[in-house]
Amino acid sequence: MSIPKKLPYALLAFLIPFLVRCIPEILMGPYIVGFDTLAHYVPTTIFWSNSNLSLESFIGTAPILYIITTGLVHVGTPTVVVLKVLPPLLLGFLGLAIYGFARSSLHWSTKKSLVPTLLGTLYFVALRVSWDALREEMALIFLFVSLMFLISKEKEKVSWLRYAGFSLATAAVVLSNQVVAVLMLGILSASILHQIIKKNRKRAAYITGFTLPAALLFLAVFLATPSVPEYRIIFGFPADNDGWLALFGYSSYPAMLASEAGFLLFCFLPLLPLALLSVRHFRNFQIQTWVILILILAFIPIVSPSNMRLLTLLVYPLAFYVAEGLSKLKTIENRRFRLHPLKAGLVYLAVIVSVLSLGFMTLPPQTPLPYFSSYNGYIYQIPSSMLQNTVSITDCKDVEKSMQWLKENVTTDSIVLTHRAFYGWALTELESSQVLLYEYDNPSDAVKTPAVDEYSQIFTVWWVNGEGWYGQPTIDPAFKPVYESGNIAIYIYQPN
């Protein structure tokens, strides 16, 4: 097939995910989409823009995304604009990377390659990843590029240019996201072992040599991880009452496994009928290893990112299994029914993806699709709607007004205590010296720390009593409301 005929499919692989991901951004208006986007990416971009950065933190943060966001902010682009335009672009490039892998590495046809492309970007689990896991998404783009360099033209002579591209892409994965880097290094280690077993030691040596820079870089990132790591792996279960652990911890190991099994069914049950058709026929070693590694990691108690967050990464290999499953339906002869099994499978897939994904993107958290409310026991992993960041779309205007009130009323002898949910909001209006983050704990404990002793006024922001999120519907009575806007209030600490 000539290049001009191939090009439209590649454009579709980018444009369809890009345009669909624009939908929640448009519906949210001027407000950022995604919890981590507002709670983590905004603060980090602001700190980097203010040059509050050490070399150790730069390396340990997996910096590629922040280099982009900070660079765009430095040339005058507002932080909010950067973080509203970037997510659709990333999803578009992820679609293009998946398409490229299917075409060049699996040698699938253009039409067949579009199936995992669209499913791996538009299925609600993939949309959830794109909701706020932007660094993870960027790393996935580079991971698929790495696999393209690794697998394509396998039977040809060694191309040093291709291996150099492979080496750069693997390094980019490490500098984008540590979790995807662990997955990548696991896949590559298994690939090296596979080549040794096949007695292809020369190829194993090449893969090892060109993976080594990424492995050393990963070690440097691991050693340079900031003192408060974003990723906490635990063996056993926490006894102390930590706010983050309370959200993501488990009472026992069997309870963790049972919860994971339920989460897998919630996320992927609609895809399993088609995916299971190809389990015995789809033989790509790297995709198979991807699935096995994620399932192995599921048995290790992990707090951050939680096991559930890791399990969402199964959506990408499953997209390929579903595409292969549709190919199996194509070979079935049908003389009983008018609708061929392949057409029936495509209709089923289109309906499932459309209903779940459109509901996830367009309905607000207060009136979500029942699948994401009545049947969703994993609200901290799969939100009820994309139309929220750290608060619902309906509360964004009120948070904005509350932050403006703080900006006008906070003095030099005042401090604003913020839950992680309101941290990014506060930093967009206040100086960082006026804001103290207490993460997911209780603000009553934060006021007892030496960091607030020098201040005569201690403010915090939360929902009005009875409306609070994150397992805290009310606030300690020692905090008295001084300003309210809708469901959001500003409180001042006045102990009896």
N, C-alpha and C positions, 0 to 999 in steps of 0.2 A: 504494500500500500504506500502510495507516495506521501511525502511530508504534508502537502496542502490538505490531504484528506484526514491525516492524523491530527492536525493542529486544532480543529474545532473541538474535538473530544478533550484535548488537554485544556483548552480554554473553559469548557464546561466544568471540568474537574476543579478548576479554581473558582469560576464565577458563581456556580450554584451554591456551594458552601458559603462563599463570601456574602452573597446577597441574602441568603436565609439568615445568617448570623447578624445581619444588619437589622432584622426585624425587632428583636428585643431592645437593641440600642436606640432605635427610633421611638419605640413605645415608651421607653424610660425617659425620653426627652433629654434635658441637660444633665441627667444624673448618671453616674457610673453604674455599670452592671457587674455584679459578682462580689462575693464576700471578700475573698483574698485580694481582689483588685483594689478595693477601697481600704481594707484593713491592713494590708501589707505592702502592696505595690505603691500606693500613694505615699505612705510615710517614707519608704526607702528612697523613692525618687526625690522627695523633698529633701531628705538628709544628704543624698548624694549631690543634689543641686547646690546645697549650701556648703559643700566640700567637707561634710562631717564623715570622713571615710579614711580608714587606715588600709595599708596594703593587705594585711591579714584578713580584714573583713571583706575587702574587694574580692580576694581569691575564694574565701570561704562562702560567699553568698551565691556562687554560680552566676557571674555578672552579665552575661550577654544581654538579657532582656533589659536590665537596668542601664546598661551602656546606651541602648537605643532610646529608652524613655528619658534618661537624663540628657542625652545629646539633643533630643527634640525640644525638651524644655529650655535648654540653654540657648537655642536659636529663636526662642520666643513663642513656641507653641504651648498653650495652657496644658497643665497636667491632665485635666479632665478630658480635653480633646484627644490627647495622645492615647489615653486609656479607653477611649470609646472607639477610636478608629483601629487601634492595633488588634483587638480580638477578632473582628471579621477578617482582617488581612491574614492573621495567623491560621484561622480555620481554612481560608482559601488555599494557602500554601500547603497546609497539611493534606488537603484533598489532592493537590497536585503531586505531592510526594507519594501518597498512597497509589495514585494512578500510575506514576512513573515506576514504582516498584512492581506493580502488577504487569505492566507492559514489558519492561526491560528485564526483570528478573524471573518472572513466572511465564513470560511470553504469552500472555493472554491477549485475546482480541480487544479492540478498542471498546466495544460495547460491554463485554464481560468485565473489563477493567473498571468501568464506571460503577459497577455494582458495589464492590468493597469501598470505592471512593465515596459514594453517596451514603452508604450505610455507616462507614467509619467517621462521617462528619455530621450526619443529620439525625441518626438515631438518638433518642433522648439521653442515653448514657454518654455518647460522644459530645452532645450539646452541653451536658453537665460539666464535662472536662473543660470545654471551651468557655463555660460560664465564668470561671475565675482561676483555673489552673494554667495560667498563660506560660509560665516557665516550663511546665511539664509538656505543654502543647508544642512549644518551640523545640524542646529536646526530642519529641517524637518526630518532628519534621526532619531533623538531622539524623535520627535513628533510621528512618526509611531511606534517606539518602545514603547512609553508610551501608545498608543492606543492598542497595542498588549497585554500589561500587564493589561490594564483596561478591555478589552472586552473578551479575551480568557478565557475559562472555567468558564463562568459567572454563570452557574448553580451549580458548585461545591462549596464545603465549602470554607470559607475564607482561602487563603494561605498567611501567613505573608511574606513569601519569595517573592511571586509575587507582593504584595503591596509595599514591600521594593524596588524591582526593578522598580516599577512604580514611586515611590517617587524620586529615583535617576535619572531616565530618564527625569522626568519633570524638575528637578533642572538643568539638563544638557541643556535642551531647553532654559531655562532662561539665562544660562551662555554662550549660543551660539549666540543668536540673539533676540533682544527685540521685534521685530515685530512678529515673529513666536510665541514668548512667549505670546503676547497679544492674538493671535489667539488660542493658546492652552488653556489659562486660560478661554477664552470665551467658548470654547468647553466643558471644564470640569465643569464650572459653570452651563451651560445648562444641562449637564449630571446629576449633583447633583439635580437640580430642577426637572428633569425628573423622577429620582428615588423617590423623595418626592411625586410627583403627583401619581406615581404608588404605593404609600404607602410602598415602600421598604426603610424605614428610616434607617435600619441598614446598608445597602449598601451605602446609601447616606452619612452616618456618616463616614464610612471607606474611601470613596473617598475624603471627605472633609478633614479628618485628614491627609491623605497621600499627599494631594495637598497643604496643608498649608505651608510646608517648601519652596516649589517653589514660592508660593505667597509672602511669607515674603522676599525671596531672590529677587524676582522681585521688591519689594518695595525698597530694599536696592540698587539695580542696578539703579532704577529710581532716587533715592535721590543722588546717587553718580555720576550721569551722568556728564561728563566734561562740563565746562562753555560754550563751543561752541558745542552744541548738534548735533549729526548726524541726529536726527529725529525732524522735526519741524511741529507741527500741528497748523494750523491757522484757525480762525473763521472770515470769511470775506476775503478780498483780499488786498494785499500789495499796498501801494501807493508809497513807495520809490523804487528807481532803484537799486535793489540788483541783482547781476549777476546770482545767483542761482535761485532767484524767477523769473527772466526774462525767464529762460529756462523752468521752471515747473509751473509757476503761470498761472492763467486764468483771462480773462477780466471780467467775470461775473459768477454767479452760474449756470445759464442755459448753458453757454458756456462750463463749466466744465462737466456737465452731458451729453451734446451732444458729447463732445470729448471722454468721457468714453464709451458711447454707441458704437461709431465708433471703439474704441480700442477693445472692446469685440468682435465685429464682425470680425475685422481684425485677432485677435488671434484665435478665436474659431469657426468661421462659418464652417470651414471644418469638425469639430467634431460634431456639433449640430444635424445633421440628425440622427446619431446613438445614441447620448446621450439622445435625447428627447424620444426615444423609451422606455427608462427605467425609466423615471421620476416618473411614477405611481407605479413602481414595486420594485425599489431599495430602501430599507427601513432602511439602516443603519443610526442610529440617529446621530452619530458623524460626518459622512460625510455630511449628510444633514445640520447639524449645521454649518459645515465649509463653505459651500456655502452661507448660509444665513448671517453669520457674515461678510464675505468679501463683499457681496452686500450691507449690512448696512454701513460698513465703507466707501464704495464708495460714499456715500452721504455726507461725512464729508470732507470739503476742507483740503487737506494735501499737504504740500510742499515737505517734505523729510521724509521718502520715499514717492514718489508721489502716488496718487491714482492708477495710471497705474501700478506701481510696485506691489501694493497689488493685483490688479486684475490678475496678472500673476499667483498668487497662486491658482487660480481656475483650473489650468491645472491638478492638482493632483486629486481632487474629480471628475472632468470630466472624467479622465481616467477610474475610476471605473464605472461611468454611461455608458461610451462607451462599456466597457466589458459586462455589463449587457444587453445593447442594442443588442449586438451580440448574446447573449443567447436567446433573444426574437426572433431574426431572425431564430434561429435554430428550433424553434417550428412551423414556418410557412410551410405549405405544398405547394409545387410548382409542378404543372403539366404542366404549359404552357412553361416554359423555361428550357433549359438544365442546366443552372447554378443556383444552389440553392441560395436563398437569403443570407444564412450565408456565402457561398463562395464569393458571390458578395460583401458583406459587408467587408470581409477580404481583398479582392483584392483592393477595394476602399481605405480602410484604409492604406494598404501597399503602394499603389501608392502615396497617399497624403503625408504620413509621409516621404517616401523616397525622393520625389521630393523637398519638402520644406526643410527638414532637411539637406539633402546632399547639396542643393544649399546654405543654410545658413552657412554650415561648410566649404565648399571648394572654393567658389567664393570670390574674393577679393572685398573690398568696391568700387573700381573704376568700376567694371563690375559685379554687384550683380545680383542675380535672380530678374526679374522684380517685383515679389511679394513683395520684400523687398526694392524696390526703387520707382517704379512708383505708387504703391498702398500703400506705407508705409508713412503715415502722422505722425508717432510716432517714429522718428529716434532717439530721446533721450531716448526712452524706449526699442525699439527693433532695435538694430543696423542693418545696411544693410548686415553685414557679421560678422562671428566670427573671421575672420582673421584680427584682429586689437586689440589694447589695448587702449591707449589714442590717438594713431595715427594709420594710416593704416599700414599694413604689408609692403607696398612699401616705407614708410617713416622711418621705424625703423632703418635701417642702417645709414641713414643721421642724425637722432637724436643722435645715438651712436657716430658718428664722431663729431657732434657739441658739445656734452658733453665732449668728449676728448679734443677738442680745449679749452673749458672753463677750464678744469682741468690744462692745460698747461699755460693758460694766466691769470687766476684770481689770484690776489695778496691779501695781507692782508688788503689793503685799498679798496678792491673791494667787491661788493655784487651782487648776481644774483637774480633778481626777477623772480619768476616762477608762471605761471598759474597752476592750479591743474593738468592739462594734462601733464606738464613737471616736476612736483615736484618729483615723484618717480624716474624718469630718473636722475635728478640732484643729488639726495641723494646717488645714487649708485656710483657716481664719485667724488662728492665734500663733504667737511665737512658740517655738518648741520649749522654751524655758518656762512658759506658762502652763504647760500640759504635763501631767504625770500619768503614765499608763499603769494600770493595775491588772492588766490582762483579763482573766475570766473569774477572778476571785471576788470577794465581797468588799465593797468600798469601805465598810466599817473597819475592816482590818487594815486597809491602806492608810487611813487617817492616823493610825497608831505608829506608823513608821517615822523614823527621824527625818526623812526627806520633806515632811510637811510641817515640821515643828516651827519653822521660821515664818509661816504665813498666818495672817490674822483671819483670812476668809478662805474657806475650802468649798469649792463648788463641784458638783458632778451633774451629769446629764443622764436621764433614763426615761423610760416610758412613765406615764401616769400610773398610779397604783392599780394593779389588776390587769394591766395590758402588757407587761414586760415580757420580752423574749429571753432565750438562752437559759431557761429553767429558773428565772428570777422574775416572777410576775409583779412583785412588790419590792420596795426599797426599804432599808432600815429606817425606823421612825426618827432616828437622830438626824436624818436629812429632811429638811423642810422645803417645800416647793416655793420658789420665788418668781417663777415665770412658767407659763404653760402655753403651748401652741398645739392644738389638736391632741394627739396621744403622747406628745413629747413634752417633758418638763425639765427645767433647771432647778436643782436643789442646792441648798446651802447647809453645811454641817453645823448643827446647833444642838449638842448633847445636853440632856437635862442635868 
